[in-house]
Amino acid sequence: MRSIVLAGLLACYFTVQAQSPLTEADAVRIGLDRSDFTTWLEAGRAQAEGRVRSAGRWDNPEVEYSYEEADVAGGSVEDHFYWLRQRVNLAGVHGLEKRSATYERTASGARFELDRDEQAALIRRHFYAALAASRQARAVGRWHDRLAQLVADVEQRAQAGDASRFDALRLRHELAALDGERLETRARAASARDRLFALIEHEPVDLQGELLPPRAEAAEPQDRLADHPQVRALDAEIRAAELSARAAERGRWPEVTLGVGRRELDEPGLSASGNLFMVGLEVPLFDRGVGQSQVESARARRLAAERSLLVSRLGAEMGALARELEARRGAAQALSDIQASESLAGIAESAYRAGEIGVLELIDAHRTELAASRERIRRALAARQSHIELQLMRGEP
């Protein structure tokens, strides 16, 4: 009996946990832990590791056997040769190639980090888009309920002769239009939620978070550029290209082939055997690595120029995004402050009941306040999207 009660309590606990609101950090963690996304990253890292393991290896040794037979007077002569040969590079090319591949792996790791950051930014964009859409739907829903209550009050007053029948009918038309808008915002909110939860592969739950982002940091953008994943990737690729160029330049140095063997001779009246040793020297006459060295040197210079352009572009874009973030955040905050001070619709309703304004002014007040509420949400979302782009541009995790 006790075990049944405990199982029931655990089931209730996990049900409550499953229904708890989803925060931005939870959405990012769940989305990045998707099996297909982690498999994609791990496969890329395995590829980079495999290239390192295959780079700079020595040539495989060669085993050779040859047999010669000749007929002579009184019998035949048999000659057996056994060889083991190894090609040896004395110029250190293999070590340079290994180091170059290691830097390429470092560059791949930085780019995988950037891919992970971009996936996290994509999840955050969808999260806040869904959060803003749900708040838009709630804002329209609240205004619909408020207008519905106003319509009911005006209709009662019209039946009692205290209000115009035209006013009641005009408000009823406005309510019907707002009802259609409420359905549209609900549909957009449901679609935004579906896109988010499909992206992170999670069951739909409520979202929790602050739409308006914090202020941009006052630090200079240049302080962060050296640690940006894309800049670190280019730094590693530049170093890899330089090492590859050095390795190709050493193609003018000859490679040596060393061999040891055994010879066994069998002829009429004589049987002999002995050890063999050979040295072969490559003659770098046609392939001296000049072309490959030129390719890698040009690649290093091109990557260095690309890095310089990237640093300039990132610095300019981060400054622009910081200004854009502050402008959008300030605009959203200004609307929030106005709405928090006094309700325009509330003043209009009181004035309408007192006969100071007509129904058109009342409807205009409701539309203005609803539009301000929706515009505040839209501007807060725009500020949040700028904040996400700024963090991605700065290479922040």
Legacy VTK file of the C-alpha trace (Angstrom):
# vtk DataFile Version 3.0
C-alpha trace
ASCII
DATASET POLYDATA
POINTS 397 float
0.000 0.000 0.000
2.822 2.374 0.874
4.550 1.699 -2.458
1.325 2.503 -4.333
0.999 5.820 -2.525
4.665 6.615 -3.222
4.222 5.802 -6.914
1.178 8.041 -7.059
3.057 10.908 -5.430
5.947 10.491 -7.857
3.541 10.466 -10.801
1.922 13.665 -9.568
5.323 15.259 -9.053
6.503 14.479 -12.553
3.191 15.660 -13.997
3.611 19.000 -12.240
7.215 19.186 -13.375
6.192 18.478 -16.979
3.649 21.285 -16.864
6.021 23.844 -15.329
6.686 26.907 -17.528
9.592 26.768 -19.951
12.258 29.454 -19.617
14.667 30.638 -22.275
17.576 28.777 -20.667
15.544 25.559 -20.530
14.549 25.885 -24.189
18.167 26.396 -25.265
19.401 23.494 -23.149
16.717 21.127 -24.444
17.227 22.221 -28.040
20.992 21.800 -27.944
20.638 18.385 -26.318
18.603 17.008 -29.230
20.103 13.722 -30.334
20.231 14.629 -34.024
21.928 17.972 -33.342
24.494 16.463 -30.975
25.120 13.667 -33.477
25.742 16.269 -36.181
28.289 18.063 -34.007
29.985 14.877 -32.843
30.249 13.582 -36.415
31.914 16.824 -37.484
34.386 16.612 -34.624
35.094 12.970 -35.507
35.825 14.013 -39.086
38.289 16.647 -37.923
39.923 14.167 -35.565
40.172 11.606 -38.351
41.965 14.105 -40.593
44.488 14.721 -37.818
45.091 11.007 -37.391
45.628 10.502 -41.122
47.899 13.525 -41.595
51.681 13.277 -41.367
51.860 9.501 -41.405
54.811 7.692 -42.878
54.440 5.700 -46.060
53.676 2.054 -45.531
56.672 -0.268 -45.746
56.993 -2.441 -48.825
57.704 -6.156 -48.799
59.091 -7.650 -52.015
59.944 -11.136 -53.101
61.560 -12.034 -56.409
62.616 -15.344 -57.868
65.011 -16.007 -60.710
65.710 -19.312 -62.355
68.180 -20.144 -65.091
69.120 -23.407 -66.753
72.807 -24.181 -66.866
74.852 -27.230 -67.759
74.262 -29.858 -65.189
71.094 -28.395 -63.688
69.397 -25.059 -62.901
70.214 -21.993 -60.855
67.592 -20.632 -58.430
67.944 -17.167 -56.897
65.547 -15.899 -54.186
65.393 -12.237 -53.058
63.481 -10.986 -49.999
63.205 -7.222 -49.469
61.736 -4.902 -46.817
61.810 -1.255 -47.926
60.794 1.918 -46.106
60.527 5.412 -47.558
61.897 7.987 -45.098
61.396 11.764 -45.183
64.311 13.525 -43.553
62.984 17.075 -44.078
60.357 16.979 -41.324
57.436 17.204 -43.758
55.329 14.728 -41.819
55.669 16.712 -38.602
54.622 19.921 -40.344
51.643 18.190 -41.920
50.612 16.837 -38.521
50.809 20.271 -36.921
48.875 21.795 -39.810
46.101 19.224 -39.385
46.015 19.966 -35.653
45.390 23.642 -36.372
42.704 22.661 -38.872
41.052 20.666 -36.101
41.213 23.730 -33.850
39.567 25.781 -36.598
36.862 23.150 -37.017
36.241 23.177 -33.262
35.800 26.952 -33.299
33.378 26.705 -36.216
31.417 23.966 -34.445
31.228 26.285 -31.439
29.874 28.981 -33.737
27.333 26.512 -35.159
26.217 25.725 -31.626
25.912 29.429 -30.797
23.879 30.027 -33.951
21.567 27.148 -33.098
21.116 28.576 -29.597
20.367 32.005 -31.102
17.812 30.416 -33.439
16.099 28.750 -30.480
16.087 32.042 -28.574
14.559 33.874 -31.553
11.768 31.322 -31.766
11.291 31.386 -27.994
10.792 35.138 -27.814
8.728 35.194 -31.009
6.381 32.650 -29.404
6.394 34.583 -26.118
5.564 37.851 -27.901
2.838 36.188 -29.978
1.216 34.734 -26.857
1.305 38.138 -25.165
-0.185 39.752 -28.250
-2.995 37.212 -28.137
-3.539 37.836 -24.423
-3.572 41.605 -24.951
-6.206 41.329 -27.676
-8.144 38.853 -25.555
-8.178 41.164 -22.551
-9.284 44.053 -24.728
-11.981 41.897 -26.289
-13.348 41.007 -22.858
-13.244 44.652 -21.793
-15.043 45.792 -24.922
-17.582 43.002 -24.556
-18.387 44.254 -21.061
-18.709 47.801 -22.405
-21.049 46.620 -25.185
-23.221 44.852 -22.635
-23.402 47.995 -20.484
-24.258 50.252 -23.426
-26.916 47.855 -24.682
-28.547 47.817 -21.245
-28.499 51.601 -21.212
-29.934 51.700 -24.729
-32.786 49.424 -23.693
-33.441 51.727 -20.743
-33.350 54.772 -23.009
-30.156 56.203 -21.473
-27.979 55.580 -24.557
-28.382 55.647 -28.304
-29.205 52.453 -30.136
-26.670 53.552 -32.759
-23.939 53.598 -30.109
-24.785 50.051 -29.050
-24.813 48.813 -32.646
-21.573 50.620 -33.476
-19.832 49.075 -30.481
-21.223 45.676 -31.443
-19.605 46.022 -34.893
-16.337 47.029 -33.270
-16.524 43.969 -31.011
-17.107 41.690 -34.019
-14.031 43.109 -35.746
-11.980 42.666 -32.589
-13.236 39.101 -32.270
-11.783 38.312 -35.711
-8.494 39.881 -34.697
-8.483 37.821 -31.515
-8.823 34.623 -33.562
-5.969 35.676 -35.816
-3.620 36.485 -32.940
-4.443 33.182 -31.275
-3.643 31.337 -34.500
-0.337 33.187 -34.856
0.538 32.424 -31.234
-0.248 28.718 -31.734
1.892 28.621 -34.904
4.799 30.339 -33.152
4.599 27.853 -30.278
4.494 24.928 -32.702
7.610 26.171 -34.488
9.457 26.545 -31.185
8.563 23.144 -29.770
9.219 21.423 -33.098
12.668 23.030 -33.147
13.581 21.839 -29.645
11.576 18.586 -29.916
9.592 19.135 -26.729
5.970 18.899 -25.735
4.130 22.265 -25.661
4.060 24.015 -22.280
3.644 27.602 -21.127
6.529 30.019 -21.650
8.056 32.199 -18.967
10.412 35.087 -19.521
10.943 38.822 -19.788
10.477 40.101 -23.312
12.332 43.391 -22.839
16.107 42.748 -22.817
18.650 44.343 -20.457
20.700 47.328 -21.504
23.683 46.800 -23.776
27.040 46.523 -22.050
29.247 49.581 -22.203
32.373 47.565 -23.089
33.984 48.368 -26.407
33.257 45.761 -29.113
36.961 45.424 -29.953
37.561 43.834 -26.545
35.630 40.759 -27.619
36.730 40.264 -31.204
39.871 38.211 -30.568
37.820 35.544 -28.778
35.048 35.406 -31.369
34.741 31.804 -32.686
34.945 32.896 -36.316
38.075 34.948 -35.658
39.667 32.070 -33.734
38.825 29.719 -36.609
40.517 32.017 -39.119
43.577 32.381 -36.867
43.932 28.598 -36.726
43.379 28.234 -40.481
46.018 30.868 -41.200
48.530 28.973 -39.061
47.588 25.682 -40.743
48.097 27.177 -44.212
51.485 28.586 -43.216
52.610 25.176 -41.956
51.329 23.484 -45.115
53.289 25.984 -47.202
56.447 25.195 -45.224
55.849 21.483 -45.711
55.386 21.956 -49.455
58.599 24.032 -49.689
60.531 21.087 -48.292
59.488 19.058 -51.311
62.802 20.116 -52.870
64.578 17.950 -50.314
64.973 14.365 -51.536
63.397 11.455 -49.709
65.410 8.367 -48.919
64.339 4.771 -49.312
66.059 2.274 -47.048
65.864 -1.450 -47.592
67.113 -4.635 -46.011
66.826 -8.087 -47.493
68.005 -11.618 -47.866
69.360 -13.504 -50.875
69.368 -17.247 -51.228
71.261 -18.857 -54.115
70.971 -22.504 -55.093
72.924 -23.897 -58.056
74.536 -27.248 -58.847
77.248 -27.849 -56.355
76.674 -24.610 -54.491
74.156 -23.274 -52.008
74.688 -19.825 -50.466
72.777 -17.067 -48.737
73.498 -13.543 -47.500
72.033 -10.292 -46.262
71.239 -7.318 -48.462
71.086 -3.586 -47.843
70.039 -0.798 -50.194
69.679 2.964 -50.171
67.514 4.774 -52.736
67.539 8.542 -53.155
64.703 10.461 -54.766
65.712 12.998 -57.378
63.382 16.047 -56.971
63.588 17.009 -60.600
59.964 17.447 -61.726
57.957 17.742 -58.492
59.617 20.138 -56.071
56.437 21.250 -54.237
56.626 24.752 -55.718
53.028 24.823 -56.919
51.568 23.496 -53.658
53.681 25.908 -51.645
52.342 28.788 -53.714
48.770 27.571 -53.182
49.128 27.375 -49.404
50.982 30.686 -49.127
48.261 32.412 -51.133
45.633 30.722 -48.951
47.315 32.049 -45.811
47.397 35.591 -47.217
43.761 35.348 -48.294
42.688 34.122 -44.868
44.627 36.935 -43.202
42.834 39.476 -45.386
39.513 37.797 -44.619
40.255 38.037 -40.907
40.989 41.742 -41.182
37.744 42.325 -43.076
35.828 40.243 -40.558
37.185 42.174 -37.581
36.245 45.477 -39.228
32.776 44.226 -40.107
32.127 42.764 -36.665
33.227 45.958 -34.957
30.936 48.099 -37.112
27.966 45.747 -36.825
28.298 45.382 -33.063
28.303 49.145 -32.642
25.238 49.455 -34.873
23.431 46.652 -33.036
24.182 48.223 -29.648
22.691 51.537 -30.793
19.725 49.760 -32.340
19.140 47.808 -29.149
19.127 50.935 -26.995
16.773 52.742 -29.393
14.295 49.885 -29.521
14.499 49.277 -25.805
13.915 52.947 -25.081
10.915 53.054 -27.412
9.337 50.036 -25.728
10.043 51.449 -22.277
8.486 54.795 -23.205
5.224 53.124 -24.261
5.243 51.033 -21.095
5.667 54.148 -18.938
2.797 55.928 -20.690
0.456 52.970 -20.253
1.438 52.561 -16.609
0.654 56.207 -15.804
-3.003 56.402 -16.841
-5.527 54.449 -18.934
-6.757 56.339 -21.985
-9.655 53.931 -22.463
-10.709 54.296 -18.838
-10.822 58.086 -19.140
-12.791 57.800 -22.387
-15.344 55.436 -20.839
-15.925 57.823 -17.938
-16.267 60.749 -20.335
-18.686 58.789 -22.521
-20.914 57.934 -19.570
-20.882 61.589 -18.608
-21.908 62.585 -22.138
-18.700 64.503 -22.812
-17.660 62.446 -25.874
-19.435 60.321 -28.440
-19.122 56.650 -29.306
-16.595 57.280 -32.098
-14.223 58.998 -29.680
-14.727 56.111 -27.254
-13.896 53.544 -29.937
-10.870 55.591 -31.007
-9.590 55.623 -27.414
-9.935 51.835 -27.178
-8.184 51.334 -30.508
-5.383 53.703 -29.511
-4.692 51.954 -26.222
-4.856 48.480 -27.761
-2.524 49.590 -30.546
-0.125 51.008 -27.944
-0.147 47.723 -26.016
0.589 45.724 -29.136
3.219 48.185 -30.317
4.963 47.956 -26.938
5.145 44.164 -27.310
6.373 44.485 -30.890
9.109 46.942 -29.927
10.152 44.845 -26.946
10.462 41.828 -29.263
12.512 43.879 -31.739
14.806 44.957 -28.895
15.171 41.346 -27.743
16.042 40.200 -31.272
18.708 42.922 -31.466
20.050 41.740 -28.110
20.265 38.156 -29.388
22.086 39.250 -32.545
24.487 41.387 -30.502
25.343 38.484 -28.204
25.884 36.214 -31.207
28.051 38.847 -32.895
30.147 39.210 -29.757
30.619 35.465 -29.526
28.952 35.256 -26.123
27.798 31.747 -25.169
LINES 1 398
397 0 1 2 3 4 5 6 7 8 9 10 11 12 13 14 15 16 17 18 19 20 21 22 23 24 25 26 27 28 29 30 31 32 33 34 35 36 37 38 39 40 41 42 43 44 45 46 47 48 49 50 51 52 53 54 55 56 57 58 59 60 61 62 63 64 65 66 67 68 69 70 71 72 73 74 75 76 77 78 79 80 81 82 83 84 85 86 87 88 89 90 91 92 93 94 95 96 97 98 99 100 101 102 103 104 105 106 107 108 109 110 111 112 113 114 115 116 117 118 119 120 121 122 123 124 125 126 127 128 129 130 131 132 133 134 135 136 137 138 139 140 141 142 143 144 145 146 147 148 149 150 151 152 153 154 155 156 157 158 159 160 161 162 163 164 165 166 167 168 169 170 171 172 173 174 175 176 177 178 179 180 181 182 183 184 185 186 187 188 189 190 191 192 193 194 195 196 197 198 199 200 201 202 203 204 205 206 207 208 209 210 211 212 213 214 215 216 217 218 219 220 221 222 223 224 225 226 227 228 229 230 231 232 233 234 235 236 237 238 239 240 241 242 243 244 245 246 247 248 249 250 251 252 253 254 255 256 257 258 259 260 261 262 263 264 265 266 267 268 269 270 271 272 273 274 275 276 277 278 279 280 281 282 283 284 285 286 287 288 289 290 291 292 293 294 295 296 297 298 299 300 301 302 303 304 305 306 307 308 309 310 311 312 313 314 315 316 317 318 319 320 321 322 323 324 325 326 327 328 329 330 331 332 333 334 335 336 337 338 339 340 341 342 343 344 345 346 347 348 349 350 351 352 353 354 355 356 357 358 359 360 361 362 363 364 365 366 367 368 369 370 371 372 373 374 375 376 377 378 379 380 381 382 383 384 385 386 387 388 389 390 391 392 393 394 395 396
